[in-house]
Amino acid sequence: IGYVSGDYQFHSASFAFRPVLMHHDRDRFEIYCYSATTNPDQTTEWYRDEFRWRNLNHIAPEPLAEGIRRDGIDVLVDLSGHSKDNQLLAFTLKPAPVQVTAWGHALGTGLRAIDYLFSDPVVLPPSRRHRFAETVVDLPCVVCFEPQYPAPDIPPRPADRPPTFGAYHRLEK
């Protein structure tokens, strides 16, 4: 299985797909990380040390697709969608028999060359699926967020204070 991303770094997309990679049965699956990451950090090093690593920076789509074919990838997973440093042009060359988009970007790609979009009925309601080029495959829950820090103790809320709201985006916010 090959995973293609520009976010193999300390990034919200990485927090979503890292648990998936961590829990593969490594006796049954060989995992390749194809990285277009432009700002490597300690998280990048973890991926590089854990899986077969391919650095994609400045590789054109055709040589990238040929390299994926040489690696014998059966399932190629796009983790970037249309976000920064994506490698969608290589996916249009169909370098793997099964191609999927998931985790790093919640929306479809619009590419007929990508066969499946992993989602769930909450993130992508069935009434909207006809708009996607990919066949939607439901997982029990598509978001498998990995917290990066231990959760702080939350003090009891005083009854006279308004509620506190949170959001799922940059941790520093």
LOFIVEX-776235 format. One line per field, with one value per residue (C-alpha): residue in three letters; x, y, z. Coordinates in Angstrom, 1 decimal, always signed. Each point is the difference from the previous one (the first is absolute). Last residue first. Example, Ala and Ser with C-alpha at 12.3 -4.5 7.8 and 13.67 -1.06 7.14 Angstrom:
BEGIN
residuo [Ser | Ala]
c1 [+13.7 | -1.4]
c2 [-1.1 | -3.4]
c3 [+7.1 | +0.7]
REM end
This chain:
BEGIN
residuo [Lys | Glu | Leu | Arg | His | Tyr | Ala | Gly | Phe | Thr | Pro | Pro | Arg | Asp | Ala | Pro | Arg | Pro | Pro | Ile | Asp | Pro | Ala | Pro | Tyr | Gln | Pro | Glu | Phe | Cys | Val | Val | Cys | Pro | Leu | Asp | Val | Val | Thr | Glu | Ala | Phe | Arg | His | Arg | Arg | Ser | Pro | Pro | Leu | Val | Val | Pro | Asp | Ser | Phe | Leu | Tyr | Asp | Ile | Ala | Arg | Leu | Gly | Thr | Gly | Leu | Ala | His | Gly | Trp | Ala | Thr | Val | Gln | Val | Pro | Ala | Pro | Lys | Leu | Thr | Phe | Ala | Leu | Leu | Gln | Asn | Asp | Lys | Ser | His | Gly | Ser | Leu | Asp | Val | Leu | Val | Asp | Ile | Gly | Asp | Arg | Arg | Ile | Gly | Glu | Ala | Leu | Pro | Glu | Pro | Ala | Ile | His | Asn | Leu | Asn | Arg | Trp | Arg | Phe | Glu | Asp | Arg | Tyr | Trp | Glu | Thr | Thr | Gln | Asp | Pro | Asn | Thr | Thr | Ala | Ser | Tyr | Cys | Tyr | Ile | Glu | Phe | Arg | Asp | Arg | Asp | His | His | Met | Leu | Val | Pro | Arg | Phe | Ala | Phe | Ser | Ala | Ser | His | Phe | Gln | Tyr | Asp | Gly | Ser | Val | Tyr | Gly | Ile]
c1 [-5.7 | +3.4 | -1.6 | -0.9 | -3.4 | -2.8 | -1.8 | -0.9 | -2.9 | -0.1 | -3.4 | -0.9 | +1.0 | -2.6 | +0.0 | +3.8 | +1.5 | +1.8 | +3.7 | +1.2 | +3.2 | +2.1 | -0.1 | +3.3 | +1.6 | +0.0 | -3.5 | -0.5 | -3.1 | -1.7 | -2.4 | -1.6 | -2.3 | -1.6 | +1.5 | -2.3 | +1.2 | -0.9 | +0.5 | +2.0 | -1.2 | -2.1 | -3.3 | -2.1 | +1.3 | -2.0 | -3.2 | +2.1 | +1.4 | +3.8 | +1.6 | -2.9 | -0.5 | +3.7 | +2.9 | +2.6 | -0.1 | +0.5 | +1.1 | +2.3 | +0.6 | -3.5 | +1.4 | -2.4 | +2.4 | -2.6 | -0.2 | +1.2 | +3.7 | +2.8 | -2.1 | -0.9 | +0.4 | +0.3 | +1.6 | -0.1 | +2.0 | +2.9 | +1.9 | -3.3 | +1.6 | -2.7 | +1.5 | +3.3 | -1.8 | -1.6 | +3.3 | -1.1 | +2.5 | -2.7 | -3.6 | -2.0 | -0.2 | +2.9 | +0.0 | -0.2 | +0.1 | +1.6 | -1.1 | +1.9 | +3.4 | +2.7 | +2.9 | +0.7 | -3.6 | +0.5 | +3.3 | -1.7 | -2.7 | +2.7 | +1.9 | -3.1 | -1.3 | +3.3 | +2.2 | +1.0 | -0.5 | -1.3 | +2.0 | -0.8 | +0.1 | -0.7 | -1.5 | +0.9 | +3.1 | -1.2 | -3.4 | +1.7 | +2.4 | -2.9 | -1.5 | +3.4 | -0.1 | -0.1 | -1.4 | -0.5 | -1.8 | -0.6 | +0.3 | -0.8 | -0.3 | +0.1 | -1.6 | +0.4 | -3.1 | -0.6 | +2.7 | -0.2 | -3.6 | -0.8 | -0.7 | +2.6 | -1.0 | -3.6 | +1.0 | +2.2 | -2.9 | -1.9 | +3.0 | +1.8 | -2.8 | +0.2 | +3.7 | +3.3 | +1.6 | -0.8 | -2.4 | +0.8 | -1.6 | +0.0 | -0.7 | +1.1 | -1.4]
c2 [+28.0 | -1.7 | -3.3 | +1.2 | -1.3 | -1.9 | +2.7 | +0.6 | +1.8 | +1.2 | +0.5 | +3.3 | +0.6 | +0.1 | -3.7 | -0.2 | -2.6 | -2.8 | +0.0 | -1.8 | -2.1 | +0.4 | -2.6 | -1.6 | +1.4 | -1.0 | -1.5 | -2.5 | +0.6 | -3.0 | +1.8 | -2.3 | -1.6 | -3.5 | +0.2 | +0.7 | -0.5 | +2.8 | -0.9 | +2.9 | +2.5 | +1.7 | +1.8 | -3.1 | -0.2 | +3.0 | -1.8 | -2.7 | +2.5 | +0.6 | +0.8 | -1.6 | -3.0 | -0.9 | +0.6 | -1.8 | +1.1 | -2.6 | -0.6 | +2.9 | +0.2 | +1.6 | +3.1 | +2.3 | +0.0 | -0.8 | +2.0 | -0.7 | +0.7 | -1.8 | -3.0 | -1.6 | -0.3 | -3.4 | -1.7 | -3.7 | -1.4 | +2.3 | +2.5 | +1.4 | +2.9 | +2.3 | -0.8 | +1.6 | +3.3 | -0.3 | +0.4 | +2.6 | +2.5 | +2.3 | -1.3 | -1.4 | -3.4 | -0.5 | -3.6 | -1.8 | -3.8 | -2.4 | -3.7 | -2.7 | +1.7 | -2.1 | +2.3 | +0.2 | +1.3 | +2.7 | +1.0 | +0.2 | +2.3 | +2.2 | +0.1 | +1.2 | +2.4 | +2.1 | -0.4 | +3.3 | -1.2 | -3.6 | -1.6 | -3.7 | -1.7 | -3.7 | +0.4 | +0.6 | +2.1 | +2.4 | +0.3 | +0.9 | +2.4 | +1.9 | +0.4 | +1.4 | +2.7 | +0.2 | +3.2 | -0.8 | -3.3 | -1.6 | -3.4 | -3.4 | -2.2 | -3.7 | -2.7 | -3.8 | -1.8 | -3.4 | -0.3 | +3.8 | -0.2 | +3.7 | +1.8 | +2.8 | +0.9 | +0.6 | +1.8 | +2.4 | +0.9 | +2.6 | +1.6 | +0.2 | +2.1 | +2.4 | +0.6 | -0.8 | -1.6 | -2.6 | +2.5 | +0.1 | -3.4 | -3.3 | -3.3 | -3.2 | -3.4]
c3 [+18.6 | +0.5 | -1.0 | -3.4 | -1.0 | +1.7 | +2.0 | +3.6 | +1.8 | +3.6 | +1.6 | +1.6 | +3.7 | +2.8 | +0.8 | +0.4 | -2.3 | +1.8 | -0.8 | -3.1 | +0.5 | -3.1 | -2.8 | -0.6 | -3.1 | -3.7 | +0.0 | -2.9 | -2.0 | -1.5 | -2.3 | -2.5 | +2.5 | -0.6 | -3.5 | -2.9 | -3.5 | -2.5 | -3.7 | -1.5 | -2.5 | +2.7 | -0.4 | +0.6 | +3.5 | +1.3 | +1.2 | +1.7 | +2.5 | -0.2 | +3.4 | +2.0 | -2.4 | +0.1 | -2.4 | -2.1 | -3.6 | -2.7 | -3.5 | -0.8 | -3.7 | -0.4 | +1.7 | +1.7 | +3.0 | +2.7 | +3.2 | +3.5 | -0.7 | +1.9 | +1.0 | -3.3 | -3.8 | -1.5 | -3.0 | -0.9 | -2.9 | +0.7 | -2.2 | -1.5 | -2.0 | +1.5 | +3.4 | -1.0 | -0.7 | +3.5 | +1.8 | +2.7 | +1.4 | +1.3 | +0.1 | -2.9 | +1.6 | +2.3 | +1.4 | -3.4 | +0.6 | -2.5 | +0.3 | -1.8 | +0.0 | -1.8 | +0.8 | -3.7 | -0.6 | +2.6 | -1.6 | -3.4 | +1.4 | +1.6 | -3.3 | -1.8 | +2.6 | +0.2 | +3.0 | +1.7 | +3.5 | -0.1 | +2.9 | +0.2 | +3.4 | +0.8 | +3.5 | +3.7 | -0.3 | -2.7 | +1.8 | +3.3 | -1.8 | -1.5 | +3.5 | +1.2 | -2.8 | -3.8 | -1.6 | -3.7 | +0.4 | -3.4 | +1.6 | -1.4 | +3.1 | -0.8 | +2.2 | -0.5 | +1.2 | +1.5 | +2.7 | +0.4 | +1.2 | -0.4 | +3.2 | -0.2 | -3.5 | +1.0 | +3.1 | -2.1 | -2.3 | +2.1 | +1.9 | -3.3 | -1.4 | +3.0 | -0.7 | +1.8 | -3.1 | -2.7 | -1.5 | -3.7 | -0.4 | -1.9 | +1.8 | -1.7 | +0.9]
REM end
